[in-house]
Amino acid sequence: MADLHEMSDEVLLTACLWAEARGEPEDGQQAVCNVIFNRVKKRMAPSVRDVILKPKQFSWTDPADVNFKKVFTAKTANPESWARATKIAQMALANTLDDLSNNADHYLNVELTKRIRGGTLPSWVDLSKMTVVIGNHTFLNLRG
């Protein structure tokens, strides 16, 4: 199994988009990508790679997470969804991806998060800072 730190930026970004939003509509997956790039623009991390690999930001990067192992076989096991994530990643890296998140720097699946947490949301969530809802994800601009 490969190490996330050894992946190219394109493959790492593709893996993140696939793991985080493969079940979302294409514009939802694109908005997740926008969040990653917005974090770099807002100086929350120096690079896309640093955003993705920052601890506790994306659950799939934890080797104990169910999606961690799946990303290493996704290209062959789920070629269509991997190809869609790759296309979005390539456009983002080429700086040709429109920001559908409306400058969001965070997102979550509100209903799933509440279900997992017994009806509560994490303390960092401020729904008054919502920018858009796409698919199951609510996008937030917490850093202005």
SERO-4910 file (N, C-alpha, C, O; in steps of 0.05 Angstrom, whole numbers):
BEGIN
 pado doro    nc1    nc2    nc3   cac1   cac2   cac3    cc1    cc2    cc3    oc1    oc2    oc3
  Met    A     17    -24      0      0      0      0     18     25      0     38     26     14
  Ala    A     10     44    -16     26     69    -18     23     86      6      4     84     22
  Asp    A     41    105      8     41    125     29     28    150     17     36    158     -5
  Leu    A     10    163     32     -2    187     21     18    208     15     15    224     -4
  His    A     40    210     31     60    230     26     76    226      1     90    244     -9
  Glu    A     74    202    -10     89    196    -35     72    200    -60     82    199    -82
  Met    A     46    206    -57     29    211    -80     35    238    -92     43    257    -78
  Ser    A     31    240   -118     34    266   -132     11    283   -122     -9    273   -111
  Asp    A     13    309   -126     -8    328   -118    -34    320   -132    -55    321   -119
  Glu    A    -33    314   -157    -57    307   -172    -71    282   -161    -95    281   -157
  Val    A    -55    261   -155    -67    236   -145    -77    240   -116    -98    230   -109
  Leu    A    -63    255   -100    -72    261    -73    -98    277    -73   -116    270    -58
  Leu    A    -99    297    -90   -124    313    -92   -147    296   -103   -169    297    -93
  Thr    A   -142    279   -123   -162    261   -133   -172    242   -112   -196    238   -109
  Ala    A   -153    231    -97   -161    213    -75   -178    226    -54   -198    215    -45
  Cys    A   -171    251    -48   -187    266    -28   -215    271    -39   -235    267    -24
  Leu    A   -218    280    -63   -244    286    -75   -260    260    -77   -284    260    -72
  Trp    A   -247    238    -85   -261    213    -87   -271    204    -59   -294    196    -56
  Ala    A   -253    204    -39   -260    194    -13   -281    212      1   -298    202     15
  Glu    A   -279    238     -3   -297    256     11   -324    260     -2   -344    265     11
  Ala    A   -325    257    -29   -349    265    -43   -356    249    -67   -370    259    -85
  Arg    A   -348    224    -68   -354    208    -92   -384    203    -96   -393    199   -119
  Gly    A   -399    204    -75   -428    200    -77   -444    226    -81   -469    226    -83
  Glu    A   -430    248    -83   -443    274    -87   -445    280   -117   -431    268   -133
  Pro    A   -462    299   -124   -463    307   -152   -436    321   -160   -421    329   -142
  Glu    A   -431    322   -185   -405    333   -194   -400    361   -183   -378    367   -176
  Asp    A   -421    378   -182   -416    405   -171   -410    404   -141   -396    422   -131
  Gly    A   -420    384   -127   -413    381    -99   -385    372    -95   -371    382    -77
  Gln    A   -376    355   -112   -348    346   -111   -329    369   -118   -308    373   -106
  Gln    A   -338    385   -138   -322    409   -145   -321    429   -122   -300    440   -117
  Ala    A   -343    432   -108   -343    451    -85   -324    441    -63   -312    458    -49
  Val    A   -323    415    -59   -303    404    -39   -275    412    -48   -259    420    -31
  Cys    A   -270    410    -73   -244    418    -84   -239    448    -79   -217    456    -72
  Asn    A   -260    463    -83   -258    492    -79   -250    498    -50   -234    516    -45
  Val    A   -261    483    -31   -254    488     -3   -224    484      2   -212    499     16
  Ile    A   -213    463    -10   -185    458     -7   -168    481    -17   -150    490     -4
  Phe    A   -175    490    -41   -160    513    -53   -165    539    -38   -147    555    -35
  Asn    A   -189    543    -28   -195    567    -12   -179    567     14   -171    589     23
  Arg    A   -174    544     25   -157    544     50   -129    552     44   -116    566     60
  Val    A   -119    546     20    -92    555     13    -93    585      8    -75    600     18
  Lys    A   -113    595     -6   -115    624    -11   -117    640     14   -107    662     16
  Lys    A   -131    628     34   -134    642     60   -111    637     79   -112    644    103
  Arg    A    -90    625     69    -66    619     85    -71    601    109    -57    604    130
  Met    A    -90    583    107    -95    564    128    -75    541    126    -71    526    145
  Ala    A    -62    538    103    -40    519     99    -25    529     74    -37    542     57
  Pro    A      0    522     72     16    533     50     11    520     22     18    532      2
  Ser    A     -1    496     22     -5    483     -4    -29    464     -2    -39    458     19
  Val    A    -38    456    -26    -60    437    -27    -53    411    -12    -69    401      3
  Arg    A    -28    402    -16    -18    378     -2    -20    382     28    -29    364     43
  Asp    A    -12    405     38    -13    410     67    -41    412     77    -47    403    100
  Val    A    -60    423     62    -88    423     70    -98    395     74   -110    388     94
  Ile    A    -93    378     54   -104    351     54    -91    334     77   -105    319     90
  Leu    A    -65    337     80    -51    320    100    -51    331    128    -41    318    146
  Lys    A    -62    355    132    -63    366    159    -80    347    177   -102    340    169
  Pro    A    -70    340    200    -85    321    217   -113    330    224   -118    354    229
  Lys    A   -131    311    224   -159    315    233   -175    334    215   -196    345    223
  Gln    A   -166    338    190   -182    354    171   -200    337    153   -223    344    148
  Phe    A   -189    314    144   -204    296    126   -202    268    138   -180    257    141
  Ser    A   -225    257    146   -224    232    161   -211    209    145   -199    191    156
  Trp    A   -214    209    118   -203    188    102   -173    186    104   -162    164     97
  Thr    A   -158    206    112   -129    205    113   -119    190    138    -95    184    140
  Asp    A   -137    183    156   -131    167    179   -130    137    171   -150    127    161
  Pro    A   -108    123    174   -107     95    166   -129     77    179   -135     56    168
  Ala    A   -141     86    201   -162     71    213   -189     76    200   -208     61    205
  Asp    A   -191     96    183   -216    103    169   -222     82    147   -204     73    133
  Val    A   -248     76    144   -256     57    124   -248     65     95   -243     48     79
  Asn    A   -247     91     90   -241    100     63   -211    101     57   -203    103     34
  Phe    A   -194     99     77   -165    101     73   -156     79     54   -143     86     34
  Lys    A   -162     55     59   -152     33     42   -166     33     15   -154     26     -6
  Lys    A   -191     43     14   -206     43    -11   -193     61    -32   -195     56    -56
  Val    A   -181     83    -24   -170    102    -44   -147     89    -60   -142     97    -83
  Phe    A   -134     69    -49   -112     56    -63   -122     37    -85   -106     28   -101
  Thr    A   -147     30    -84   -158     12   -105   -180     25   -121   -192     13   -139
  Ala    A   -186     50   -114   -209     63   -127   -207     67   -157   -227     65   -171
  Lys    A   -183     71   -167   -179     76   -195   -188     52   -212   -199     55   -233
  Thr    A   -183     28   -201   -191      4   -216   -219     -6   -207   -234    -17   -223
  Ala    A   -225     -3   -181   -251    -12   -171   -274      6   -178   -297     -4   -182
  Asn    A   -269     32   -181   -290     51   -187   -279     71   -209   -277     95   -203
  Pro    A   -273     61   -233   -260     77   -253   -276    102   -261   -263    123   -266
  Glu    A   -302    101   -262   -318    124   -271   -316    147   -250   -312    170   -257
  Ser    A   -320    139   -224   -320    160   -204   -291    171   -200   -288    194   -193
  Trp    A   -271    153   -203   -243    162   -201   -237    182   -224   -224    202   -220
  Ala    A   -247    176   -248   -242    193   -271   -254    220   -267   -243    241   -274
  Arg    A   -278    221   -256   -292    247   -250   -276    263   -230   -272    287   -234
  Ala    A   -266    250   -209   -250    264   -189   -224    274   -201   -214    296   -195
  Thr    A   -212    258   -218   -187    265   -232   -191    290   -249   -174    308   -249
  Lys    A   -213    290   -264   -219    314   -281   -221    339   -265   -210    360   -272
  Ile    A   -235    338   -243   -238    361   -225   -211    369   -214   -205    393   -213
  Ala    A   -196    350   -205   -169    356   -194   -151    369   -214   -137    389   -208
  Gln    A   -152    359   -239   -135    371   -260   -143    399   -266   -126    416   -270
  Met    A   -169    404   -267   -179    431   -273   -170    450   -250   -162    473   -255
  Ala    A   -172    441   -225   -165    458   -202   -135    464   -203   -127    487   -199
  Leu    A   -119    444   -208    -90    448   -209    -81    466   -232    -61    479   -231
  Ala    A    -98    466   -254    -93    484   -276   -105    512   -272   -104    529   -290
  Asn    A   -118    516   -249   -130    541   -242   -153    548   -262   -156    571   -269
  Thr    A   -169    528   -270   -191    533   -288   -218    524   -276   -237    520   -290
  Leu    A   -218    520   -250   -243    510   -236   -257    534   -223   -246    548   -206
  Asp    A   -282    538   -231   -298    559   -218   -304    552   -189   -306    528   -182
  Asp    A   -306    572   -172   -312    568   -143   -342    566   -139   -355    587   -136
  Leu    A   -352    542   -137   -380    538   -132   -387    539   -103   -411    539    -95
  Ser    A   -366    539    -86   -371    539    -57   -376    567    -46   -382    571    -22
  Asn    A   -373    588    -62   -376    616    -54   -356    623    -32   -364    634    -11
  Asn    A   -331    616    -36   -309    623    -18   -309    607      8   -297    616     28
  Ala    A   -322    584      9   -323    568     33   -296    556     40   -280    551     22
  Asp    A   -291    553     65   -266    541     74   -271    516     92   -253    503    102
  His    A   -296    509     95   -304    485    110   -330    474     98   -344    488     84
  Tyr    A   -335    449    103   -360    437     95   -365    412    113   -347    402    126
  Leu    A   -390    404    113   -397    380    127   -424    370    118   -439    385    106
  Asn    A   -429    345    123   -456    333    119   -470    337    146   -465    321    165
  Val    A   -488    356    148   -500    363    174   -515    340    185   -512    333    209
  Glu    A   -532    327    169   -549    305    179   -532    282    188   -537    270    210
  Leu    A   -513    274    173   -495    251    180   -479    258    205   -477    241    223
  Thr    A   -469    282    207   -454    290    230   -471    289    255   -462    280    276
  Lys    A   -495    299    253   -513    298    276   -519    270    284   -520    263    308
  Arg    A   -524    253    265   -530    225    270   -506    211    285   -510    197    304
  Ile    A   -482    216    275   -458    204    287   -454    215    315   -445    200    333
  Arg    A   -460    241    319   -454    254    345   -478    255    364   -477    270    384
  Gly    A   -498    240    359   -521    239    377   -537    265    377   -548    273    397
  Gly    A   -539    278    353   -556    302    351   -542    328    352   -554    349    349
  Thr    A   -516    328    357   -501    353    360   -482    357    336   -475    338    322
  Leu    A   -473    382    333   -453    388    313   -427    396    328   -428    405    351
  Pro    A   -404    394    315   -379    402    328   -379    432    334   -394    447    322
  Ser    A   -363    440    353   -363    468    362   -354    487    340   -361    511    341
  Trp    A   -339    478    320   -329    495    299   -351    503    279   -347    521    264
  Val    A   -373    488    279   -394    493    259   -410    518    267   -421    519    289
  Asp    A   -412    536    249   -429    560    252   -446    562    227   -438    573    206
  Leu    A   -471    552    229   -488    551    206   -497    578    195   -507    580    173
  Ser    A   -493    599    211   -499    626    202   -478    635    181   -483    655    167
  Lys    A   -456    620    178   -436    626    158   -438    608    134   -419    605    118
  Met    A   -461    596    130   -466    579    107   -465    595     81   -476    617     80
  Thr    A   -452    584     61   -450    597     35   -468    583     15   -480    597     -2
  Val    A   -471    557     16   -487    542     -3   -490    513      7   -474    503     23
  Val    A   -511    500     -2   -515    472      3   -515    459    -25   -531    466    -42
  Ile    A   -498    439    -28   -497    424    -53   -498    394    -46   -480    385    -31
  Gly    A   -518    380    -55   -520    352    -48   -524    350    -18   -541    363     -7
  Asn    A   -509    333     -6   -511    329     23   -492    346     39   -491    345     64
  His    A   -476    363     26   -456    379     40   -465    408     43   -476    421     24
  Thr    A   -461    419     67   -465    447     73   -438    460     74   -420    450     88
  Phe    A   -434    481     59   -409    495     57   -409    520     73   -430    535     74
  Leu    A   -387    526     87   -386    548    106   -361    565    101   -340    555     94
  Asn    A   -364    591    104   -341    609    102   -336    619    131   -348    639    140
  Leu    A   -318    605    145   -312    612    173   -289    631    176   -286    643    197
  Arg    A   -273    635    155   -250    652    157   -252    678    141   -232    693    139
  Gly    A   -275    683    130   -279    709    116   -266    712     89   -269    732     77
***
